[in-house]
Amino acid sequence: MPELDVNGTSLYYEDTGPGSTGETIAFSHGLLWSTAMFAPQIAELRARYRCIAWDHRGQGQSAADHRHCIGIELVAQDAVALLEKLATGPVHLVGLSMGGFVAMRIAARRPELVHKLVLLETSADPEPLENVGRYRMLTAISRVIGLRALRSRVGPIMLGKTILADRARRAELDRYLDIMTARRDIWRAVQGVVDRAGCYDELARIRARTLVLVGDEDVATPLPKAERIASAISGAELTGLQRAGHSSPVEEPAQVTGAIARFLQS
């Protein structure tokens, strides 16, 4: 299993590269997920691009962490260290939700690391106050009984109504929920997301060409969040995704892959 030691932890990563063009795409997944979130995109794009994906600290197959709260700033520092070790130049950085929190910080603070930026279902603001109490309660319960027991609460937050209602995709849906609820210690990463500071004031510093994608069924970071990001980054493009919630790369993989491919080739 490929692992990289950074900042006192060990991160699981996947590296398919390099592609024929020498360009690299780096994928930063959302909370509760892993590299599996972008598996459909990597499968389609790796023939043309080198694709790097990793599991954030305390998630997926990466090492456990002792902290009560795995802060976003630390996760962003991990990502910078990983890119400095694995990438040979600026990357096309793709980040969803929590992965977007990381990607925006890197693009604003380390512009030499980012060629183009793709942000999916994410926000540049702190967690809305109306969500904090509910998420803290879910976190407290999951610390005791694990997140698997809360699958019925996780699904409507992380996935759109279309896939949740599609009986033909029931096995696929169950697999995604298994991935999202697998780790008993995931609450440490959840704490970091709930407690995060915003980075909206940094967006004007981003110079990378940027594409902002948002699912029309996303209830966690809906369209106004995406519009706010796109309006703050000079020249950013905003595209909506149909029948997609907060995990669009697996809900509507062809739409997401097509949007990324067109943007990178434009």
N, C-alpha and C positions, 0 to 999 in steps of 0.2 A: 504494500500500500504506500503510494508516494506521500511523503510528509515533509514539511519544511519548518525548521525551527526559527521562530521570530519572536522577539520581545518576551522571552521566557515561556512560550507555549509552542505547541506543535500543531500546524494546520495541515489538514488533508487537502490535496489539490489534484487536479487532472490537467494534463497538458497534451493536446493532440498534435501540436505543430511540428514544424512550421508549414504553412500553406504555400502555394505556388507564388503568391504575390509578396510574401515576406511581411504582410500586415498581421497584427495580432489583435484579437478581441478578448477582453477580460470580463468575466461575468461575476457579478456580486449579488448573491441571492437574498431573498427576503427572510424575515423572521419566521422561525419554525421549519424552514426549508433546508436545502442543501444544494449541492451541484445538480441534483436531480431536477431542480426547477427549470434549468436551461438545457436539459438533455435533448429535447426536440430541436432546439436551435443549433446546438453544437453538432448534432448529427447531420444537419443540412449544410452548415457553413464551414465545417472543418476541411472540406476539399479545397476551399479557396483561401481560408484564413487559418492561421495558428489560433487555437482556442484554449485559453486558460480559465479554469474555474476553480474555486476553492470554497471550503466550508468555514464560515466564520468561527471564531473562538467560542467554544462551548456549544457548538451546533454540529449537526451532521455527524461526520466521522472524525472531526477535530477533537483535540484533547479537552478534557474537563477543566473547569476553572474554579478556583476557590472563592472568588469574590461574590458578595451578596448581590452586586449589580455589575454586569459587564457593560461598561459605558460605551456609547457610540464613538467617543473620541479615541478610546483604546482600540476598538475594532477598526477604525479608520487608519490608525497608526500601523496596525497589523497588515492592512491591505497595502499601504505604501511600502512597507518592508518587503512584502511578498513580490510586488511589482518590481522593486529595485533589484531583487535577486533573480527573478525569472524572465522579465521582459528585457529585450535588447534595445528598446526605444519607446517612443510614445505609443500607447495602445488606444484602441477604440474601447471605451469603458462603458459597460452596460450594467445598470443597477436597478433593482426593483425594491420598492418600499424601504426596508432597513438597508438594503444594498444601495438604494438611491441616496439615503442619508450619507452613506460612506462615499459614494461616487461624487456627489456635489461638493463635499469637503475637499476631496482630492483635486477635483478640477479647479476649484477656487484657490487652493493653497499651493498646489504643486502642478501648475499648468504644463510644465515640461513633460509630465508623465502621460498627458491625455491628448490624443489627436482629435477624436470625435467622442461625443457623450450621448448616451441613450438612457433616458430615465423613464421607468415604468411604474405606474401606480405608487407614487411617492408624495412626500410633502417636505417643504422647507421650514415648516413651523413646528413648535413643540406639540406634544399630544394635546388635543382639545380637552379642556377641563371636564366636559361632560362625559368623556370616555375614561378618564383616569380612575375614578372610583370603581367602575365596573371591571376594568382590567386588573386593578390591584386585587379585587375580590377573586377573580379567576386565578390569578397568580398564587394567592394564598391557598386556595383550595388545591391547586395542582401540586403545590409543594407537599401536601399531605397524601393525596390519593393518585397523583400523576395526571397527566393531561389526557391520557386515553379515555378516562372516565368522562371527559368534557367534550368529546367529539361533536356532540350535537350543538354545542355552543361555539366551537371553533369553526365548523363548516360555513355557517352563514356570514362570518367575518372574513374568512380567507378565500371564499369561492363565490361565484355569481349564481344567481337564481336559475340560470339555464342549465348548467351542469348539475346542480343540486336536484333538479326536477327530472333529469333525463334518465329514465330507467335503463336505457341501452348502455349507459356509461357507468352503471352502478359499481362494477368491479374496479373500473379505473378510479372512480371517486374514492372507494374504500382504500385503494393503494395510496392515494395522495394523503388521505387522513392518517393512514398508518405512518407515513413519513413524517408528517407534521407533529404527531403526538408520541413519537418513539422515545425521546429522551426524558428521563425523570428530572434531570437537572436543567431543563430548558428555561425554567423560571428565572434563572440568573440573567439570561439574555433578554427575556421579556422585561425585566426591571430596567435594563438599559434603554430599551425603546420607550417605555412609559416615562422615564425620567429625563429623556434627552432635551437638550437645548435646541432651539431653532438655528438655522443657518441662512435664513432669507437675506439678511444684510450682506452676506458674502457673495450672493449670486451675481451681482454686477461685475465681479472680478473674473468670472468665467469667460474665457475667450474661445474655447473649443466650440466648434459647430455642434449644436444640440438638438436632439429630437426628444420630445416629451410625448409619451404614450399613456393612455388611460382607458380602462375598460368602462363601458357604459353601465355596467352593473356593479361597479366597485363602491362599496359602502364604507370602507375603511379610509380611503383617500379619494373622494369623488372628484368630478370634473373641476369644480372651483379651485381645488388644490393644485391641479395640473395647470390651469390657466394662470394662477398666481406665479408659478415657477416660470412658465414660458414668457410671461410679460416682463420678468426681471432679468432674463438672460438675453443679451443682444442677439437678434437674429434667430432665436429659437423657433423651431417648428412644433406645432401641436397637432396630434392625430388621435382620433377616437377609435376604439376597438369595439366591435359589436359582439354581443353575447358573452362578454368577459367581465369577471369580477376582479378580485385582488391578486389573482394568480394567473394572469393572462397567458404566460408562456406555455402552460400545460392545458389551460382551458381552450384556448384558440391558437394552437401552435403555428398553424400555417399563416394566419394573419400577422402574428408577431414576427415570425421569421421573415416574411415578405417585407414588412415595414422596415426592419433592421437592414436587410440586404439592399433595398432600394436606397435607403439613406446613406449607407456606406459607399455605395457605388455612384452616388450622385456627384 
